Amino acid sequence: MPEGRPPCPPFTPETARQKVRAAEDAWNTRDPHRVALAYTPDSVWRNRDWFITGREEIVAFLTDKWARERDYALRKSLWDFHGDRIAVRFQYECRDAEGRWWRSYGNELWEFDEHGLMRRREASIDDVPIREADRRIFGPRTADDSDADLPLR
């Protein structure tokens, strides 16, 4: 039996939200090996100006990313879905090696195989410097965190 990562397409409003929350939860672990298991072995990515193919490259990319982006904390929000595709908006905050804080805003387009593994991910991301006092994402969601839409500022 092929490996899988439910929920699987075609997505419903409920299963699309579950898929987005599962991705957010996994990325907030900052465990590249765990995150990579949600993607097909030959998954293709565009992340900013990086082009990545396969789980090994995903692990290497995420290992480097989380070494640079300290105290990384992410929120994802379902934007839309259809069939085997999901569109997501996200924001994350992190600090760099010099201690400066950043908020990154982005959109992702996801495409899944029949087993619920992501075979394609395209991410467009913009970074904005913020003051530490302006932070609003302080780690993974807690049980009482809502799925409210992300504010623009």
C-alpha positions in Angstrom: 0.0 0.0 0.0 1.4 3.4 -1.0 2.3 5.9 1.8 -0.4 8.5 2.4 -1.1 11.6 4.4 -4.9 12.0 4.9 -7.0 13.9 4.3 -6.8 13.1 0.6 -8.4 14.9 -2.4 -10.9 15.8 -3.5 -11.1 18.3 -0.6 -14.1 19.6 1.2 -14.1 22.8 3.3 -13.5 20.7 6.4 -10.7 18.5 4.9 -9.0 21.5 3.2 -8.9 23.3 6.6 -7.5 20.1 8.2 -4.8 19.9 5.6 -3.8 23.5 6.2 -3.7 23.1 10.0 -1.6 19.9 9.7 0.9 21.7 7.5 1.1 24.6 9.9 1.6 22.2 12.9 4.3 20.3 11.1 6.2 23.4 10.0 6.1 24.8 13.5 8.0 21.7 14.7 11.0 22.9 12.7 11.8 19.3 12.0 12.8 19.1 8.3 12.5 15.3 8.2 9.0 15.3 9.6 7.9 18.1 7.3 9.4 16.3 4.2 7.2 13.2 4.8 4.1 15.2 3.7 5.6 15.6 0.2 5.9 13.1 -2.6 9.4 11.7 -3.0 9.7 13.7 -6.3 7.8 16.8 -5.1 8.8 20.0 -6.8 8.9 23.4 -5.1 9.4 27.0 -6.0 10.1 28.9 -2.8 11.0 32.5 -3.5 13.9 32.1 -6.0 14.8 28.6 -5.0 13.7 25.6 -7.1 13.7 22.3 -5.1 13.0 18.7 -6.2 12.5 15.7 -3.9 12.6 15.1 -0.2 16.4 15.2 0.2 16.5 18.7 -1.2 13.4 19.7 0.9 15.2 18.5 4.0 18.4 20.4 3.1 16.5 23.5 2.3 14.5 23.5 5.5 17.6 22.6 7.6 19.3 25.7 6.3 16.1 27.8 6.6 15.6 27.1 10.2 19.2 27.6 11.0 18.9 31.1 9.7 15.4 31.9 10.8 15.5 31.7 14.6 12.4 31.4 16.8 10.4 30.7 13.6 6.6 30.6 14.2 4.0 30.3 11.5 0.3 30.8 10.9 -1.4 29.5 7.7 -4.9 30.4 6.5 -7.0 28.5 3.9 -7.7 30.8 1.0 -9.4 28.5 -1.5 -9.5 24.9 -2.7 -10.7 22.8 -5.7 -10.3 19.1 -6.3 -6.6 18.3 -5.5 -5.5 21.9 -5.0 -5.3 24.3 -2.1 -4.4 28.0 -2.0 -3.0 29.3 1.3 -2.1 32.6 2.8 0.5 32.6 5.6 2.6 34.8 7.9 5.6 33.8 10.0 7.9 35.6 12.3 11.5 35.0 13.1 14.7 36.7 14.1 18.0 36.7 12.2 21.5 36.1 13.5 21.8 39.8 14.5 18.6 39.6 16.5 16.4 41.6 14.1 12.8 40.5 13.9 11.0 39.9 10.6 7.5 39.1 9.5 7.1 37.2 6.3 3.9 37.4 4.3 3.2 34.8 1.6 0.9 32.8 -0.6 1.2 29.2 -1.5 -0.3 27.0 -4.2 -0.4 23.3 -3.3 -1.2 20.3 -5.5 -1.7 16.8 -4.0 -1.6 13.3 -5.2 -4.4 10.8 -4.6 -2.7 9.7 -1.3 -2.7 13.2 0.2 1.0 13.9 -0.4 1.9 17.3 -1.8 3.5 16.9 -5.2 3.9 20.6 -6.0 4.3 23.7 -3.9 4.8 27.2 -5.1 5.5 30.0 -2.5 5.7 33.7 -3.0 7.1 35.5 0.1 7.8 39.1 1.1 9.8 40.0 4.3 9.1 43.1 6.4 11.3 44.1 9.4 9.3 44.5 12.6 10.1 45.6 16.1 10.1 42.9 18.7 7.2 44.7 20.4 5.2 44.3 17.2 5.4 40.5 17.2 2.1 38.6 17.3 3.1 35.0 16.5 4.8 33.4 19.5 5.0 29.8 18.6 2.6 27.0 17.6 -1.1 27.6 18.0 -2.5 26.6 21.3 -5.8 24.8 21.7 -7.7 28.0 22.3 -6.1 29.8 19.2 -8.8 30.4 16.6 -8.4 30.0 12.8 -9.3 33.7 12.3 -8.0 35.3 9.2 -4.5 36.8 9.4 -4.4 40.6 9.6 -2.4 42.4 6.9 -0.5 44.6 9.4 
